Amino acid sequence: MSDRGGRLKGHVIAVQSHDPTELPLHGPEDVEEELAAVLPETQGNRFFPLIRRWALHVVPFLLLAAAVFVLWREFHEVRPADIAASMRAWGYGDTLAALGLSAASFTLMGLVEWLGLRWAGARLPIPPALAGSFLANAIGHTLGANLIVSGAIRARFYSRYGVNLRQVAATTVFHGASFAVGLSALAGASLLIGGGSPSVRIAGPVASGMGVLLLGGVAFYVALCGTLKQPLRGFGHSLKLPSWRVALAQIGLGACDNAVAAGIIWSLLPEGSVEYFTFVGAYAPSVVVGLISHVPGGVGVFEGSLSTLLAGVPAAPLAAAFLGYRLAFFLIPLLIAGLALMADAMRQRGRS
């Protein structure tokens, strides 16, 4: 917990195995397998294995097929020339704004990473935490932001700083929890503020109810962190919650990160087409649908959900905004991260 002076001590959001043996410091070739042994079994390997196996194979294809149908229904009359014209209408200002918002989002994710590392007992400076977070998230977003992919990248990068796999696992879970509670807080507030708007296909009472439930869940998380002193146990692991102060920091940073990411698409839409909080009320559930689809990056599923929920936004500018979002928040960061990993591997090989 944080002490009275406000400094984070060594109590960790710790993912603890029943085996007290410490895991290796440096990531071996099978680091994904060792990391999976430390992370909570969120995939449910021991619970309804047959149902899980079929669900993981069938559900993504069903969601992707539904997304393709929705996208065809919404955009089949849009000509490529119309989308190109909408992209030219952005100008330098909107393009730079989208790139700047993407950079700001990755910076906020880096601050969450740094906080999670300190909470896990790894005292890294901010620059390597920002770098490790960028690599993990830029690649994880595109390949599918799951715990193993991002955790394995963190393990290989942070091993040079003396961060062990248990600390990597704790940081990965901390990052995921921050994203979840931050998105819930932002979505809850947005649904209460912009619910019932004709610009989104969510009925007013439904939006208000969802907003109250989401904000109630966030409040319950803070209360749980402030009152529950014993670790949560399940699936052969235990999970120690942070203090309520750290939980508030998770919510604040996570909400700001998601708000900035949503602003990438919103800034590329025609001015006045939809209010920001109304847009976020449709953006947040679309992000969740994209994540649970297990489709890499939620491609198609996210766009299909958001285009269904939004009403009154012209099809061509919306399609152009989707392309701009994928470019600024996925493809460009992925390219930079890939080149950085390649350069780092060459540098490490040269040293060895």
C-alpha positions in Angstrom: 0.0 0.0 0.0 1.0 3.6 -0.2 2.4 4.9 3.1 1.4 8.2 4.8 4.0 10.0 2.9 2.3 9.0 -0.4 5.2 6.8 -1.6 4.3 3.4 -3.0 5.7 0.6 -0.9 6.4 -3.0 -1.9 3.0 -4.5 -1.4 2.0 -5.6 -4.8 -1.0 -6.3 -6.9 0.6 -9.7 -6.7 -0.3 -12.7 -8.8 0.9 -15.4 -6.4 1.2 -19.1 -7.2 0.8 -21.7 -4.5 4.4 -22.7 -5.4 6.6 -20.2 -3.6 9.6 -20.9 -5.8 10.7 -17.7 -7.6 10.5 -17.8 -11.4 13.5 -17.1 -13.6 14.6 -13.6 -13.9 15.4 -13.7 -17.6 12.8 -14.7 -20.2 13.7 -18.0 -21.8 12.5 -19.2 -25.2 9.3 -20.6 -23.6 8.6 -17.4 -21.7 5.0 -17.4 -22.8 4.4 -20.8 -21.1 6.1 -19.7 -17.9 4.2 -16.4 -17.9 1.0 -18.3 -18.4 1.7 -20.3 -15.3 2.0 -17.1 -13.3 -0.9 -15.2 -14.7 -4.4 -15.8 -13.4 -6.3 -18.4 -15.5 -8.7 -15.8 -16.9 -9.3 -18.0 -19.9 -11.0 -20.6 -17.7 -8.9 -23.7 -18.6 -10.4 -25.8 -15.8 -14.0 -24.6 -16.1 -16.3 -26.0 -18.7 -13.3 -26.9 -21.0 -15.5 -28.3 -23.8 -17.8 -25.2 -23.9 -14.8 -22.9 -23.8 -13.1 -24.8 -26.6 -16.1 -24.5 -28.9 -16.8 -20.9 -27.9 -13.3 -19.7 -28.6 -13.5 -21.3 -32.1 -17.1 -20.4 -33.1 -17.9 -17.1 -31.4 -15.1 -15.1 -33.2 -16.3 -16.3 -36.6 -19.9 -15.6 -35.8 -19.1 -12.1 -34.5 -16.9 -11.4 -37.5 -19.6 -12.6 -39.9 -22.2 -10.4 -38.2 -19.8 -7.5 -38.4 -19.2 -8.0 -42.1 -22.9 -8.0 -42.7 -23.4 -4.8 -40.7 -20.6 -3.1 -42.4 -21.9 -4.1 -45.8 -25.4 -2.9 -44.8 -24.0 0.5 -43.6 -21.4 1.2 -46.3 -22.2 -0.8 -49.4 -23.4 2.3 -51.2 -20.4 4.4 -50.2 -17.9 4.8 -53.1 -14.1 4.8 -52.5 -14.0 8.3 -54.0 -16.4 9.6 -51.3 -14.2 8.1 -48.5 -11.1 9.7 -50.1 -12.8 13.0 -50.3 -13.7 12.8 -46.6 -10.1 12.0 -45.8 -8.9 15.0 -47.8 -11.4 17.2 -45.9 -9.5 16.5 -42.6 -6.7 18.8 -43.6 -3.4 19.0 -41.7 -5.0 20.1 -38.5 -7.3 17.1 -38.0 -4.6 14.7 -39.1 -2.1 16.1 -36.7 -4.7 16.1 -33.9 -5.4 12.4 -34.5 -1.7 11.5 -34.4 -1.3 13.7 -31.3 -4.2 12.0 -29.5 -2.7 8.6 -30.4 0.6 9.6 -28.9 -1.1 11.0 -25.8 -3.0 7.7 -25.3 0.2 5.7 -25.5 1.8 8.1 -23.0 -1.0 7.6 -20.6 -0.8 3.8 -21.0 2.9 4.3 -20.2 2.1 6.1 -16.9 -0.2 3.3 -16.0 2.6 0.9 -16.7 5.0 2.8 -14.5 2.5 2.8 -11.7 1.9 -0.9 -12.1 5.7 -1.7 -12.1 6.2 0.3 -8.9 3.2 -1.4 -7.3 4.7 -4.8 -8.3 8.0 -3.8 -6.6 10.0 -3.0 -9.7 11.5 0.5 -9.3 12.0 1.5 -13.0 12.4 5.1 -14.1 9.6 6.4 -16.3 11.5 6.2 -19.7 11.9 2.4 -19.8 8.4 2.0 -18.5 7.0 4.2 -21.4 9.1 2.2 -23.8 8.0 -1.2 -22.5 4.4 -0.1 -22.4 4.5 1.1 -26.0 6.0 -2.1 -27.3 3.5 -4.3 -25.4 0.4 -2.3 -26.3 1.3 -1.4 -29.9 1.8 -5.1 -30.7 -0.9 -6.4 -28.4 -3.6 -4.0 -29.8 -3.1 -5.4 -33.3 -2.5 -9.1 -32.5 -5.2 -9.2 -29.9 -4.7 -7.5 -26.6 -4.5 -10.6 -24.4 -2.5 -11.1 -21.3 0.0 -13.6 -22.7 1.0 -11.5 -25.8 1.6 -8.3 -24.0 3.0 -10.0 -20.9 5.6 -11.9 -23.0 6.8 -8.7 -24.7 7.1 -7.1 -21.3 9.0 -10.0 -19.9 11.6 -10.0 -22.6 12.0 -6.2 -22.5 12.1 -5.7 -18.7 14.4 -8.7 -18.0 17.4 -6.4 -18.6 16.2 -4.2 -15.8 15.9 -7.1 -13.3 12.1 -7.4 -13.5 11.0 -11.0 -12.9 8.1 -12.8 -14.4 6.0 -12.5 -11.2 6.4 -8.7 -11.4 5.6 -8.7 -15.1 2.4 -10.7 -14.4 1.4 -8.3 -11.7 2.0 -5.3 -14.0 0.1 -6.9 -16.8 -2.9 -7.6 -14.6 -2.7 -4.1 -13.2 -2.7 -2.6 -16.7 -5.7 -4.6 -17.7 -7.6 -3.7 -14.6 -6.8 0.0 -15.1 -8.2 -0.2 -18.7 -11.4 -1.9 -17.5 -12.2 0.4 -14.6 -11.2 3.5 -16.6 -13.4 2.5 -19.6 -16.3 1.7 -17.2 -16.0 5.1 -15.5 -15.9 6.9 -18.8 -18.7 4.9 -20.4 -20.9 5.3 -17.3 -20.5 9.1 -17.2 -21.0 9.4 -20.9 -24.2 7.3 -20.9 -25.6 9.4 -18.2 -24.6 12.7 -19.8 -25.4 11.9 -23.5 -27.9 9.1 -23.1 -31.2 9.4 -25.0 -29.6 11.6 -27.8 -31.0 11.0 -31.3 -27.4 10.6 -32.5 -27.0 7.2 -30.9 -29.3 4.1 -31.0 -29.4 3.5 -27.3 -32.7 4.3 -25.6 -32.6 6.9 -22.8 -33.7 4.6 -20.0 -31.3 1.9 -21.1 -28.4 4.4 -21.3 -29.2 5.7 -17.9 -29.5 2.3 -16.4 -26.2 1.1 -17.9 -24.5 4.3 -16.8 -25.6 3.8 -13.2 -24.5 0.1 -13.2 -21.1 0.9 -14.6 -20.4 3.7 -12.2 -21.7 1.6 -9.4 -19.3 -1.2 -10.4 -16.4 1.3 -10.4 -17.4 2.5 -6.9 -17.7 -1.1 -5.7 -14.1 -1.7 -7.0 -12.8 1.3 -5.0 -14.7 0.2 -1.9 -13.4 -3.4 -2.3 -9.8 -2.1 -2.6 -10.3 0.0 0.5 -11.8 -2.7 2.7 -10.6 -6.1 1.5 -7.3 -6.8 3.1 -7.0 -10.5 2.1 -6.0 -11.6 -1.4 -8.7 -12.8 -3.8 -8.2 -16.5 -4.5 -9.2 -18.6 -7.5 -7.9 -21.0 -10.2 -4.8 -21.8 -8.1 -3.7 -18.2 -7.7 -4.3 -15.3 -5.4 -4.6 -11.6 -6.4 -3.9 -8.8 -3.9 -5.9 -5.7 -4.6 -4.3 -2.2 -4.5 -5.1 0.4 -1.9 -8.1 2.7 -2.7 -5.7 5.5 -3.5 -4.0 3.5 -6.2 -7.4 2.3 -7.4 -8.4 6.0 -7.9 -5.3 6.5 -9.9 -6.1 3.5 -12.0 -9.6 4.9 -12.7 -8.3 8.4 -13.5 -5.5 7.3 -15.8 -7.6 4.6 -17.5 -10.6 7.0 -18.1 -8.3 9.7 -19.5 -6.6 7.1 -21.8 -9.9 5.8 -23.2 -11.3 9.4 -23.5 -8.2 10.3 -25.6 -8.4 7.2 -27.7 -12.1 7.8 -28.4 -11.2 11.4 -29.4 -9.1 10.0 -32.3 -12.2 8.9 -34.2 -14.4 11.8 -33.0 -11.9 14.4 -34.1 -12.0 13.0 -37.7 -15.8 13.2 -38.0 -17.4 16.2 -39.5 -17.8 19.0 -37.0 -21.2 18.9 -35.2 -22.1 15.4 -36.4 -22.3 14.0 -32.9 -21.6 15.3 -29.4 -18.5 13.9 -27.8 -20.1 12.3 -24.7 -22.9 10.8 -26.9 -20.2 9.4 -29.2 -18.3 7.9 -26.2 -21.5 6.2 -25.1 -21.4 4.2 -28.4 -17.6 3.9 -28.5 -17.2 2.2 -25.1 -19.5 -0.8 -25.7 -18.0 -1.2 -29.2 -14.5 -1.5 -27.7 -15.8 -4.2 -25.4 -17.4 -6.1 -28.2 -14.2 -5.9 -30.2 -12.2 -7.3 -27.3 -14.4 -10.2 -26.5 -14.7 -11.2 -30.1 -11.0 -12.5 -30.0 -10.7 -11.1 -33.6 -7.2 -9.5 -33.8 -7.6 -5.8 -33.0 -11.3 -6.2 -33.1 -11.1 -5.4 -36.8 -14.6 -5.2 -38.3 -16.4 -6.1 -35.1 -15.6 -2.8 -33.5 -16.5 -0.8 -36.6 -19.7 -2.8 -37.1 -20.8 -2.3 -33.6 -20.0 1.5 -33.6 -21.7 2.1 -36.9 -24.8 0.3 -35.7 -25.0 2.3 -32.5 -24.4 5.7 -34.1 -27.2 7.4 -36.0 -27.2 10.4 -38.2 -23.4 10.3 -39.0 -22.8 10.3 -42.8 -21.5 6.9 -43.9 -18.5 8.2 -46.0 -17.0 10.4 -43.2 -17.5 7.6 -40.7 -15.7 5.1 -42.9 -12.9 7.6 -43.4 -12.7 8.1 -39.6 -12.4 4.4 -39.1 -9.5 4.2 -41.5 -7.8 7.1 -39.8 -8.3 5.5 -36.4 -6.8 2.2 -37.6 -3.9 4.1 -39.1 -3.1 6.4 -36.2 -3.8 4.0 -33.3 -2.8 0.6 -34.8 -0.7 0.5 -37.9 1.7 3.4 -37.3 2.4 2.3 -33.7 2.8 -1.3 -34.8 5.3 -0.3 -37.5 7.3 1.8 -35.0 7.2 -1.0 -32.4 8.3 -3.6 -35.0 11.2 -1.5 -36.1 12.2 -0.7 -32.5 12.2 -4.4 -31.6 14.3 -5.2 -34.7 16.8 -2.5 -33.9 17.0 -3.7 -30.2 17.5 -7.3 -31.3 20.3 -6.3 -33.6 21.9 -4.2 -30.8 21.7 -7.0 -28.3 23.2 -9.5 -30.8 26.0 -7.1 -31.5 26.8 -6.8 -27.8 26.8 -10.6 -27.4 
